[in-house]
Amino acid sequence: MSNDTAVKSIPFSINNNNSNRKDLKIVAAVTDQMGSDSDRDEMGTLQGDKKEIEAMTVQELRATLRKLGLPVKGRKQELVSTLRLHMDSNLPGEISGSEQKETTTSTRSASVTIKRKIRNREEPAEDDCINSEAYGIENEEKRVKQSTKKILKAKVSSKAISKERQSLTKTGKQQFQSKKEASSTISSEVLKTEEIISPPSQSEPWTVLAHKKPQKDWKAYNPKTMRPPSLPEGTKHVKVMTWNVNGLRALLKLESFSALQLAQRENFDVLCLQETKLQMKDVEDIKKTLIDGYDHSFWSCSVSKLGYSGTAIISRIKPLSVRYGTDLSGSDHDMEGRIVTAEFDSFYLINTYVPNSGDGLKRLSYRIEEWDRTLSNYIKELEKSKPVILTGDLNCAHEEIDIFNPAGNIRSAGFTIEERQSFGANFLDKGLVDTFRKQHPGVVGYTYWGYRHGGRKTNKGWRLDYFLVSESIAAKVHDSYILPDINGSDHCPIGLTLKL
């Protein structure tokens, strides 16, 4: 804005007959002709009721109107009416701050000349009165800047001024009331929205309930508040963790990841890994990096496709025996390194990476007709001697609560009707218990978030990783939990504490 012309908001106070003080803000184009700061201060402190304005001399009225950029030609009563009209039309609540701002903007963007002939008593059109927004003086012609960029001719009389004031006042009140009602409606809707949707937490996005069709009693999983207290000291138990690492070598190269810190924090006894993507030639080097105390590790690598799939069990408890695959020689199950089973004193631990049905569901038939059935039969055979803990990436979001967008993924691998029905028929209906869902029946907790859409930041994920246990030991589960704060993969670790 140049120094020649400035737009200011001049505070203006009056006393009405009821002795109620009202502060006005009259927007005027202030030029160098307006005089010194003391002149503007005098204008800003002008106070008075109807009698005081009428008591002003013609010279005082014209000086006041001139400084406001209003017409100064006419008789005293017309000048009084013009000043009172201007003050009334700028009462707070009748013209909003945003309208004033638009007015000052329009005075810079458009120019219109209005000739007011006081001697002509014809009443102006209402639009002419409302749309004229600011006035200046140049000899006897007054230039007004207006957003419509039209040239209007207004013929004003004292009668017209009175009606114009009524029109402005009525219109202003109607506009204010309309805006007030609209504001009330908007505020109400905002409140309703805030009651349903909590603002996302950038540091802990998993604490936000993220689901396309949430039930009213569902809650977001928060391990800080939903995990039970630790078992009393001396209570015999085992703590197992499982994690799809999506490439073990890549994980170990991350500066932000520390296996030692994870082990110290969680103090697990057994760690199960899926999708290690290792070859057998890599295993010995990886074993050298294992943390002290975890001396027993068992690795199954894919031989049909190198650097693909792969599972492992790392334990500080020496198992009684270890099996790889399902003992079905030559089957895809045993060629892709998807199963490692460790036998302990009171249970079998099966670590598995269930095949994904793939793009276009190419492996869907193999998944539900061969893999699931074979694994189910393998579990039932083991259960003849000991209870079973089945863990790993089972590649199925079993229920709608287990996936952010159920409707949008009805034909996506991991959430097809066929896979979900097979999951139920081959595992849950055969006596295995989903430990997390049993402990948290109405809780939304995800274990996988795709990289493609940054789902982890907004907690738009899937629950694909599980601990399923034989029904005979389900009551011994002390805690089945998710660790969503552990990064390094598109999956996060989950854990199980089982009393022995």
ChimeraX attribute file (.defattr): number of C-alpha atoms within 10 A of each C-alpha:
attribute: neighborCount
match mode: 1-to-1
recipient: residues
	/A:1	6
	/A:2	5
	/A:3	7
	/A:4	9
	/A:5	13
	/A:6	14
	/A:7	15
	/A:8	13
	/A:9	16
	/A:10	18
	/A:11	15
	/A:12	18
	/A:13	19
	/A:14	20
	/A:15	15
	/A:16	14
	/A:17	11
	/A:18	7
	/A:19	9
	/A:20	8
	/A:21	13
	/A:22	12
	/A:23	13
	/A:24	20
	/A:25	19
	/A:26	19
	/A:27	21
	/A:28	22
	/A:29	21
	/A:30	20
	/A:31	15
	/A:32	10
	/A:33	10
	/A:34	15
	/A:35	11
	/A:36	9
	/A:37	9
	/A:38	9
	/A:39	11
	/A:40	15
	/A:41	12
	/A:42	10
	/A:43	17
	/A:44	17
	/A:45	13
	/A:46	13
	/A:47	14
	/A:48	16
	/A:49	16
	/A:50	14
	/A:51	10
	/A:52	11
	/A:53	19
	/A:54	17
	/A:55	13
	/A:56	14
	/A:57	12
	/A:58	17
	/A:59	11
	/A:60	12
	/A:61	20
	/A:62	21
	/A:63	15
	/A:64	19
	/A:65	20
	/A:66	18
	/A:67	22
	/A:68	24
	/A:69	22
	/A:70	23
	/A:71	23
	/A:72	23
	/A:73	15
	/A:74	19
	/A:75	12
	/A:76	17
	/A:77	12
	/A:78	20
	/A:79	23
	/A:80	23
	/A:81	21
	/A:82	25
	/A:83	20
	/A:84	18
	/A:85	19
	/A:86	18
	/A:87	17
	/A:88	16
	/A:89	22
	/A:90	21
	/A:91	19
	/A:92	15
	/A:93	15
	/A:94	20
	/A:95	19
	/A:96	16
	/A:97	12
	/A:98	9
	/A:99	11
	/A:100	17
	/A:101	12
	/A:102	14
	/A:103	21
	/A:104	22
	/A:105	15
	/A:106	19
	/A:107	22
	/A:108	16
	/A:109	13
	/A:110	14
	/A:111	19
	/A:112	21
	/A:113	18
	/A:114	19
	/A:115	17
	/A:116	18
	/A:117	15
	/A:118	17
	/A:119	11
	/A:120	11
	/A:121	13
	/A:122	14
	/A:123	16
	/A:124	17
	/A:125	13
	/A:126	12
	/A:127	10
	/A:128	16
	/A:129	19
	/A:130	15
	/A:131	14
	/A:132	18
	/A:133	19
	/A:134	23
	/A:135	24
	/A:136	22
	/A:137	16
	/A:138	7
	/A:139	6
	/A:140	11
	/A:141	13
	/A:142	19
	/A:143	20
	/A:144	25
	/A:145	25
	/A:146	25
	/A:147	18
	/A:148	13
	/A:149	13
	/A:150	13
	/A:151	16
	/A:152	16
	/A:153	15
	/A:154	20
	/A:155	20
	/A:156	24
	/A:157	22
	/A:158	19
	/A:159	13
	/A:160	18
	/A:161	21
	/A:162	17
	/A:163	17
	/A:164	23
	/A:165	21
	/A:166	15
	/A:167	17
	/A:168	22
	/A:169	19
	/A:170	14
	/A:171	16
	/A:172	21
	/A:173	16
	/A:174	13
	/A:175	16
	/A:176	17
	/A:177	14
	/A:178	12
	/A:179	14
	/A:180	13
	/A:181	12
	/A:182	12
	/A:183	12
	/A:184	12
	/A:185	12
	/A:186	12
	/A:187	12
	/A:188	12
	/A:189	12
	/A:190	11
	/A:191	11
	/A:192	11
	/A:193	11
	/A:194	11
	/A:195	9
	/A:196	10
	/A:197	11
	/A:198	12
	/A:199	10
	/A:200	16
	/A:201	13
	/A:202	11
	/A:203	9
	/A:204	15
	/A:205	21
	/A:206	27
	/A:207	21
	/A:208	21
	/A:209	24
	/A:210	24
	/A:211	20
	/A:212	15
	/A:213	12
	/A:214	15
	/A:215	10
	/A:216	8
	/A:217	7
	/A:218	15
	/A:219	18
	/A:220	19
	/A:221	22
	/A:222	20
	/A:223	16
	/A:224	9
	/A:225	8
	/A:226	14
	/A:227	15
	/A:228	12
	/A:229	9
	/A:230	10
	/A:231	13
	/A:232	7
	/A:233	6
	/A:234	6
	/A:235	10
	/A:236	10
	/A:237	15
	/A:238	15
	/A:239	18
	/A:240	23
	/A:241	27
	/A:242	27
	/A:243	25
	/A:244	28
	/A:245	24
	/A:246	20
	/A:247	20
	/A:248	19
	/A:249	14
	/A:250	13
	/A:251	18
	/A:252	16
	/A:253	11
	/A:254	10
	/A:255	8
	/A:256	9
	/A:257	14
	/A:258	14
	/A:259	13
	/A:260	12
	/A:261	10
	/A:262	12
	/A:263	15
	/A:264	10
	/A:265	9
	/A:266	13
	/A:267	13
	/A:268	20
	/A:269	18
	/A:270	21
	/A:271	21
	/A:272	26
	/A:273	27
	/A:274	28
	/A:275	25
	/A:276	26
	/A:277	23
	/A:278	24
	/A:279	19
	/A:280	14
	/A:281	9
	/A:282	13
	/A:283	15
	/A:284	9
	/A:285	9
	/A:286	13
	/A:287	16
	/A:288	9
	/A:289	10
	/A:290	15
	/A:291	13
	/A:292	9
	/A:293	10
	/A:294	18
	/A:295	13
	/A:296	15
	/A:297	19
	/A:298	18
	/A:299	21
	/A:300	27
	/A:301	29
	/A:302	24
	/A:303	16
	/A:304	12
	/A:305	13
	/A:306	14
	/A:307	18
	/A:308	19
	/A:309	25
	/A:310	31
	/A:311	29
	/A:312	26
	/A:313	24
	/A:314	21
	/A:315	20
	/A:316	16
	/A:317	15
	/A:318	16
	/A:319	16
	/A:320	10
	/A:321	11
	/A:322	15
	/A:323	14
	/A:324	22
	/A:325	23
	/A:326	18
	/A:327	11
	/A:328	12
	/A:329	10
	/A:330	8
	/A:331	13
	/A:332	17
	/A:333	23
	/A:334	21
	/A:335	20
	/A:336	23
	/A:337	30
	/A:338	28
	/A:339	27
	/A:340	25
	/A:341	23
	/A:342	19
	/A:343	18
	/A:344	15
	/A:345	11
	/A:346	12
	/A:347	19
	/A:348	25
	/A:349	23
	/A:350	26
	/A:351	28
	/A:352	27
	/A:353	24
	/A:354	20
	/A:355	22
	/A:356	18
	/A:357	22
	/A:358	13
	/A:359	10
	/A:360	10
	/A:361	16
	/A:362	12
	/A:363	14
	/A:364	21
	/A:365	13
	/A:366	16
	/A:367	21
	/A:368	20
	/A:369	13
	/A:370	14
	/A:371	18
	/A:372	21
	/A:373	18
	/A:374	16
	/A:375	21
	/A:376	17
	/A:377	16
	/A:378	15
	/A:379	23
	/A:380	18
	/A:381	11
	/A:382	15
	/A:383	16
	/A:384	9
	/A:385	11
	/A:386	17
	/A:387	21
	/A:388	25
	/A:389	24
	/A:390	23
	/A:391	26
	/A:392	28
	/A:393	25
	/A:394	22
	/A:395	22
	/A:396	24
	/A:397	24
	/A:398	22
	/A:399	13
	/A:400	18
	/A:401	24
	/A:402	22
	/A:403	27
	/A:404	25
	/A:405	18
	/A:406	20
	/A:407	12
	/A:408	10
	/A:409	13
	/A:410	13
	/A:411	14
	/A:412	15
	/A:413	22
	/A:414	26
	/A:415	26
	/A:416	20
	/A:417	15
	/A:418	16
	/A:419	23
	/A:420	16
	/A:421	15
	/A:422	20
	/A:423	21
	/A:424	14
	/A:425	15
	/A:426	19
	/A:427	24
	/A:428	17
	/A:429	11
	/A:430	15
	/A:431	16
	/A:432	25
	/A:433	21
	/A:434	19
	/A:435	22
	/A:436	21
	/A:437	18
	/A:438	11
	/A:439	16
	/A:440	16
	/A:441	12
	/A:442	16
	/A:443	19
	/A:444	27
	/A:445	30
	/A:446	28
	/A:447	26
	/A:448	25
	/A:449	23
	/A:450	14
	/A:451	10
	/A:452	6
	/A:453	10
	/A:454	13
	/A:455	17
	/A:456	21
	/A:457	16
	/A:458	18
	/A:459	26
	/A:460	23
	/A:461	27
	/A:462	28
	/A:463	25
	/A:464	22
	/A:465	25
	/A:466	28
	/A:467	26
	/A:468	23
	/A:469	25
	/A:470	25
	/A:471	16
	/A:472	14
	/A:473	18
	/A:474	18
	/A:475	12
	/A:476	13
	/A:477	18
	/A:478	20
	/A:479	21
	/A:480	24
	/A:481	25
	/A:482	25
	/A:483	21
	/A:484	23
	/A:485	13
	/A:486	13
	/A:487	15
	/A:488	20
	/A:489	19
	/A:490	17
	/A:491	26
	/A:492	21
	/A:493	24
	/A:494	23
	/A:495	24
	/A:496	24
	/A:497	20
	/A:498	18
	/A:499	16
	/A:500	13
